[in-house]
Amino acid sequence: MKACFSIFCLLVIQQSSWSQPGPEVFFFEKLEILNDSLSRNPENDAARLERINLFYQEDRSMTKFDIDYLLHKFEAGTNSIPLDTFTFHLLYGACYNYSNLPLSLSYYRKAAAIRPTEYLYTNLFNGYYKLRNSDTALLYYDTLITSYGFKFRSSDEDHLTFYKIDLLNSHTAYNPKLTAFYNYLSRTYFDEYKLQSKERGFESNYENQVLAKSGFDYQFQLCEYYLRWQQYDLAEKTLSNLTNHIGRNALGEPVELYKFNKYYFLLGTILEQKGNPNEAVRNFLYASDYLHYKDTVWSSGLWKKYPDNPEFLVLHAQTLYNKQKEEYWQLKDPGKHILELFHEAKKQGSKNYKIFLARADHFLFLKDYKNALYQVDLAIKSSPNQSISYEAKAAILREAYWNGFIPENELEEQSTKLKKDIDKLFKNAVTSVPEINLPE
């Protein structure tokens, strides 16, 4: 947004006589050049405007004196560069942005009344957001979208969207305007995804997948909002609209958890609330393959609530392991207490593949490749449909080869077989976004 202001000022002053090509000059060096130029020639309006712009670029308070000086010359008709009333409203708006926000916004409104621009509407929205004037801020957001469209993959757009959600979410009561906005955002991203996929001829393009992920993420946020207000039926309906489009392999097991882990976590939350803990923990365990899930207070609470179900103990152990991997990424060995929890879950009857994968990680850390491969084979045997176990085995084989434990021909033979197994699992995996019916 500041870049827009800078470009505007540069267009106004055109080419300053003191500005020459060369290496980048730091703020104080630039300021010294400008100060020197103005001390020699106070009538150099271009340098004065450039000094205003320099302070703005550096997030420093503007010199109101410079703006007042230019305004005085403008009113007297003695200015040496083209200026107009719009320009002064813009300059004063930026000048008071940090010191007197309401006054800044009044100048921006005057400028917008003369010549509405995206830059001005964006500043008006941001300003009223900071003042927590929700109605006015939302009015300017809607004006921005109506007048200038929705810009995909734009950091400015992401910020504006976040701010609007924050304003709508700040209501002390359930707000249907927020649920409608979540659906609008998902539809917008899904529609753009389908359009781009059609134009480019394929759907696996990274940018297209980012569009699809954004569409899903806003539905997941909508589901979380329903759960916050205990609207369990609406939360479940939201997820059911997505069920056929969530990534699964040919045998129905989850894939692409970086995009869909929230689906399984939310589904588990709904099922647990509805009194179905066995199905709930199955979905929680899917989600916990993604390291984001490291809330050990939450997992410990579930384990204590369902002490007779060893899968909740597995969930807690995996959550502890996720937390360890996130906080101590250089430590690849599961802590002793984590291994003991996994072992206790096994004693209680669990055959979850996560138990064996944790043990495999432990032996891999010890460079005991024989036992690491044995444990990962047990993980594959316990859950042959889980691709994560095959991928773990491939990683162990590579390290075993690098450290001379297996010869190259064995690595190639086993890697080829693993690739075939993984390809079978990913055959017909859901990756596209067909029509998803979302309410208006």
C-alpha positions in Angstrom: 0.0 0.0 0.0 2.9 2.3 0.8 4.3 1.5 -2.6 1.2 3.0 -4.2 1.8 6.2 -2.3 5.5 6.2 -3.3 4.7 5.7 -7.0 2.1 8.5 -6.8 4.6 10.9 -5.4 7.3 10.0 -7.9 4.8 10.6 -10.7 4.0 14.0 -9.2 7.6 15.1 -8.9 8.6 13.5 -12.2 12.4 13.5 -12.3 14.2 15.3 -9.4 17.4 17.1 -10.4 19.3 15.6 -7.5 18.3 12.0 -8.1 21.1 10.1 -10.0 21.6 6.4 -10.8 24.0 4.6 -8.4 24.2 2.3 -5.4 21.4 2.3 -2.8 21.6 5.2 -0.4 20.4 4.7 3.1 17.7 6.9 4.8 20.0 9.4 6.6 22.2 9.7 3.6 19.2 10.4 1.4 17.9 12.8 4.0 21.2 14.7 4.1 21.2 15.1 0.3 17.6 16.5 0.4 18.3 18.8 3.4 21.4 20.1 1.6 19.4 20.6 -1.6 16.6 22.5 0.2 19.1 24.6 2.2 20.6 25.8 -1.1 17.3 26.2 -2.8 14.2 26.3 -0.5 12.0 26.7 -3.6 12.9 23.2 -4.8 9.4 21.8 -4.5 10.3 18.5 -6.0 13.0 17.9 -3.4 10.5 18.9 -0.6 7.9 16.4 -1.9 10.6 13.8 -2.1 11.5 14.4 1.5 7.9 13.9 2.5 7.8 10.6 0.6 11.2 9.5 2.1 9.8 9.8 5.6 6.6 7.9 4.6 8.6 5.0 3.1 10.7 4.7 6.3 7.6 4.5 8.6 8.7 7.8 10.2 6.4 10.7 11.1 6.1 13.1 8.2 7.3 16.7 8.4 4.0 18.6 8.5 6.1 21.7 7.9 6.9 20.6 4.4 3.3 19.9 3.5 2.2 23.3 5.0 5.0 25.0 3.0 3.8 23.4 -0.3 0.2 24.2 0.5 1.1 27.9 1.1 2.8 28.0 -2.3 -0.1 26.2 -4.0 -2.6 28.7 -2.6 -0.4 31.5 -3.7 0.0 30.0 -7.2 3.8 29.9 -6.9 4.5 26.2 -6.8 7.1 24.9 -9.3 5.6 21.4 -9.8 2.0 20.4 -10.6 -0.1 19.9 -7.4 -3.8 19.9 -6.7 -6.3 19.7 -3.8 -6.5 15.9 -4.1 -2.7 15.6 -3.6 -2.8 17.7 -0.3 -5.7 15.7 1.1 -3.6 12.6 0.4 -0.5 14.1 1.9 -2.2 15.2 5.1 -4.0 11.9 5.4 -0.6 10.1 5.4 0.9 12.7 7.7 -1.6 12.1 10.5 -1.8 8.4 10.0 0.2 7.7 13.1 -0.5 10.7 15.3 -4.2 11.4 14.7 -6.0 8.6 13.0 -9.5 10.2 12.9 -8.0 13.3 11.3 -6.1 11.2 8.9 -9.3 9.4 7.8 -11.1 12.7 7.3 -8.4 13.7 4.8 -8.6 10.4 3.1 -12.4 10.7 2.8 -12.0 14.2 1.2 -9.4 12.8 -1.3 -11.7 9.8 -2.1 -14.6 12.2 -2.8 -12.4 13.9 -5.4 -10.8 10.9 -7.0 -11.6 7.4 -5.5 -8.7 5.0 -5.6 -8.0 1.5 -4.3 -5.2 2.9 -2.2 -7.5 5.3 -0.5 -10.3 2.8 0.2 -7.7 0.4 1.5 -6.4 3.0 4.0 -10.0 3.9 5.0 -10.8 0.3 5.7 -7.6 -0.3 7.6 -8.1 2.9 9.6 -11.7 2.2 10.6 -10.6 -1.4 11.5 -8.0 0.0 13.9 -10.7 2.2 15.4 -12.9 -0.9 15.7 -15.7 1.0 13.8 -17.1 -2.2 12.3 -19.9 -0.9 10.2 -17.8 1.8 8.4 -14.8 -0.6 8.0 -17.1 -3.3 6.5 -18.6 -0.7 4.1 -15.2 0.2 2.8 -14.3 -3.5 2.4 -17.4 -4.1 0.3 -16.6 -1.0 -1.7 -13.1 -2.3 -2.4 -14.3 -5.7 -3.5 -17.1 -4.2 -5.6 -14.9 -1.6 -7.3 -11.6 -3.4 -7.7 -12.5 -7.1 -7.5 -11.1 -10.0 -5.4 -7.3 -10.4 -6.0 -6.1 -14.0 -5.6 -2.7 -14.7 -4.1 -2.4 -11.2 -2.8 -0.9 -10.5 0.6 -3.0 -7.3 0.8 -6.1 -9.2 0.0 -5.3 -11.8 2.7 -4.9 -9.1 5.3 -8.2 -7.4 4.3 -10.0 -10.7 4.5 -8.5 -11.5 7.9 -9.5 -8.1 9.2 -13.1 -8.5 8.0 -13.4 -12.0 9.6 -12.0 -10.5 12.8 -14.6 -7.7 12.8 -17.5 -10.1 12.1 -16.2 -12.6 14.7 -16.0 -9.9 17.4 -19.7 -9.9 17.9 -20.8 -11.2 21.2 -23.6 -13.3 19.6 -23.8 -15.7 16.8 -23.3 -13.8 13.6 -24.9 -15.2 10.3 -23.0 -12.5 8.3 -19.8 -14.3 9.2 -21.1 -17.7 8.1 -22.2 -16.2 4.8 -18.8 -14.6 4.4 -17.0 -17.9 4.9 -19.2 -19.5 2.2 -18.6 -16.6 -0.1 -14.8 -16.9 0.3 -14.9 -20.7 -0.3 -17.1 -20.3 -3.4 -14.8 -17.6 -4.7 -11.7 -19.7 -4.4 -13.3 -22.9 -5.7 -14.7 -21.0 -8.7 -11.3 -19.5 -9.5 -9.7 -23.0 -9.0 -12.1 -24.5 -11.6 -11.5 -21.6 -14.0 -7.8 -21.8 -13.8 -7.8 -25.6 -14.1 -9.9 -25.3 -17.2 -7.7 -22.7 -18.8 -4.4 -24.4 -18.0 -5.7 -27.9 -18.9 -4.6 -29.6 -15.6 -5.5 -29.5 -11.9 -2.2 -30.4 -10.3 -0.6 -27.0 -10.8 0.8 -25.7 -7.5 -1.1 -22.4 -7.7 -4.3 -24.1 -8.5 -3.9 -26.4 -5.5 -3.3 -23.3 -3.2 -6.7 -22.0 -4.5 -8.4 -25.3 -3.7 -6.8 -25.4 -0.2 -7.9 -21.9 0.6 -11.5 -22.9 -0.3 -11.4 -25.9 2.0 -9.7 -23.9 4.8 -12.5 -21.3 4.9 -15.1 -24.2 5.2 -13.0 -25.6 8.1 -13.1 -22.2 9.7 -16.8 -22.1 9.2 -17.2 -25.5 10.9 -15.1 -24.2 13.8 -17.3 -21.2 14.2 -20.4 -23.5 14.3 -18.8 -25.6 17.0 -17.9 -22.5 19.0 -21.6 -21.7 19.1 -22.6 -25.4 19.7 -24.3 -25.6 16.3 -23.3 -29.2 15.9 -25.8 -30.1 13.1 -24.6 -27.2 11.0 -21.0 -28.1 11.7 -21.7 -31.7 10.6 -23.5 -30.6 7.5 -20.6 -28.3 6.5 -18.2 -31.3 6.7 -20.6 -33.6 4.9 -20.6 -31.2 1.9 -16.9 -31.8 1.6 -16.7 -35.5 2.3 -16.6 -36.7 -1.3 -13.8 -34.2 -2.1 -11.4 -34.9 0.8 -8.2 -36.6 -0.3 -8.2 -40.3 0.1 -6.2 -43.1 -1.5 -7.7 -46.0 -3.5 -8.4 -47.9 -0.2 -10.1 -45.0 1.5 -7.3 -43.9 3.7 -6.3 -40.2 4.1 -3.8 -38.5 1.8 -2.6 -34.9 1.5 -3.0 -34.2 5.3 -1.3 -30.9 4.8 -4.6 -29.8 3.1 -7.2 -32.0 4.9 -5.9 -32.7 8.4 -8.4 -30.1 9.8 -11.3 -32.1 8.3 -10.4 -35.2 10.3 -9.8 -33.2 13.5 -13.2 -31.4 13.2 -15.0 -34.6 12.3 -13.5 -36.3 15.4 -14.6 -33.3 17.5 -18.2 -33.6 16.3 -18.3 -37.4 16.7 -16.9 -37.1 20.3 -19.5 -34.5 21.1 -22.2 -36.8 19.7 -21.1 -39.7 22.0 -19.1 -41.8 19.5 -15.6 -41.8 20.9 -14.4 -44.9 19.0 -15.0 -43.2 15.6 -13.8 -39.9 17.0 -10.4 -41.2 18.0 -9.9 -42.8 14.6 -10.3 -39.4 13.0 -8.1 -37.7 15.6 -5.4 -40.2 14.9 -5.6 -39.4 11.2 -5.1 -35.7 12.0 -2.2 -36.4 14.3 -0.1 -37.6 11.5 0.3 -33.9 10.8 2.7 -32.3 13.3 0.4 -29.3 13.9 -1.5 -31.3 16.5 0.6 -30.9 19.7 -1.9 -29.8 22.3 -1.0 -32.3 25.0 -3.5 -30.9 27.5 -6.3 -31.7 25.0 -5.0 -35.2 24.3 -4.4 -35.9 28.0 -7.9 -34.9 28.8 -9.3 -37.2 26.2 -7.2 -40.1 27.5 -8.4 -39.5 31.0 -12.0 -39.3 29.8 -11.7 -42.6 27.9 -9.2 -44.7 29.9 -10.5 -48.0 28.6 -9.8 -47.2 25.0 -6.0 -47.7 24.3 -6.3 -45.6 21.0 -6.7 -42.5 23.1 -3.4 -43.4 24.8 -1.9 -43.7 21.4 -3.3 -40.3 20.5 -1.8 -38.7 23.6 1.6 -40.4 23.0 1.6 -39.2 19.3 0.6 -35.7 20.4 3.6 -35.6 22.8 5.8 -36.9 20.0 4.5 -34.1 17.7 5.3 -31.5 20.4 8.8 -32.9 20.8 9.4 -32.8 17.1 8.1 -29.3 16.8 10.0 -27.9 19.7 13.2 -29.9 19.4 13.3 -30.6 15.7 17.0 -31.7 15.9 16.1 -34.5 18.3 14.8 -37.4 16.2 14.5 -40.0 19.0 11.1 -40.3 20.8 11.5 -39.5 24.5 11.6 -42.4 26.8 8.2 -41.5 28.4 6.7 -41.3 24.9 7.9 -44.8 24.0 6.6 -46.1 27.4 3.1 -44.7 26.6 3.1 -46.3 23.2 4.2 -49.6 24.8 1.4 -49.3 27.4 -1.1 -48.8 24.7 0.2 -52.0 23.0 -0.1 -53.9 26.2 -3.7 -52.7 26.5 -4.5 -54.2 23.0 -3.7 -51.5 20.5 -2.1 -52.5 17.2 -2.0 -49.0 15.8 0.8 -48.4 13.3 1.9 -45.3 15.1 3.3 -47.5 17.9 5.6 -49.3 15.5 6.6 -46.1 13.6 7.7 -44.5 16.9 9.8 -47.5 17.7 11.2 -47.5 14.2 12.3 -43.8 14.7 14.0 -44.8 18.0 16.0 -47.6 16.3 16.8 -45.4 13.3 18.2 -42.8 15.7 20.4 -45.6 17.2 21.4 -46.6 13.7 20.0 -50.1 14.4 18.6 -50.4 10.9 17.7 -54.1 11.3 15.3 -53.4 14.1 14.1 -50.1 12.5 13.1 -52.0 9.3 11.5 -54.7 11.4 9.3 -52.2 13.3 8.3 -50.4 10.1 7.3 -53.7 8.6 5.1 -54.3 11.6 3.5 -50.9 11.0 2.8 -51.8 7.4 1.4 -55.2 8.5 -0.9 -53.6 11.0 -2.2 -50.9 8.6 -1.3 -51.9 5.0 -3.5 -49.0 3.6 -1.4 -46.3 5.2 1.0 -44.7 2.8 2.9 -43.0 5.6 4.4 -46.3 6.8 5.7 -47.1 3.3 7.3 -43.6 3.1 8.9 -44.2 6.5 10.4 -47.5 5.2 11.8 -45.8 2.1 13.5 -43.2 4.3 15.0 -45.9 6.6 16.3 -47.8 3.5 18.0 -44.7 2.1 19.8 -44.0 5.4 20.7 -47.7 5.8 22.3 -47.6 2.3 24.2 -44.3 3.0 25.7 -45.9 6.1 26.7 -49.1 4.4 24.1 -51.4 6.0 22.6 -52.6 2.7 24.1 -52.7 -0.8 22.8 -50.5 -3.6 21.1 -53.3 -5.5 19.0 -54.1 -2.4 18.1 -50.4 -2.0 17.0 -50.2 -5.6 15.0 -53.5 -5.4 13.1 -52.6 -2.2 12.6 -49.0 -3.3 11.0 -50.1 -6.6 8.7 -52.4 -4.7 7.8 -49.6 -2.3 7.1 -47.2 -5.1 4.7 -49.7 -6.6 2.9 -50.2 -3.3 2.6 -46.4 -2.8 1.4 -45.9 -6.4 -1.4 -48.5 -5.8 -2.5 -46.6 -2.7 -2.6 -43.3 -4.5 -4.5 -44.7 -7.5 -7.7 -42.8 -8.0 -6.9 -40.5 -5.1 -9.3 -37.6 -4.8 -7.4 -34.4 -5.6 -9.8 -32.3 -7.6 -12.7 -30.0 -6.5 -15.9 -30.8 -8.4 -19.1 -28.9 -7.7 -19.6 -28.3 -4.0 -23.0 -26.9 -3.1 -22.5 -24.1 -0.6 -25.4 -21.9 0.6 -25.5 -18.3 -0.5 
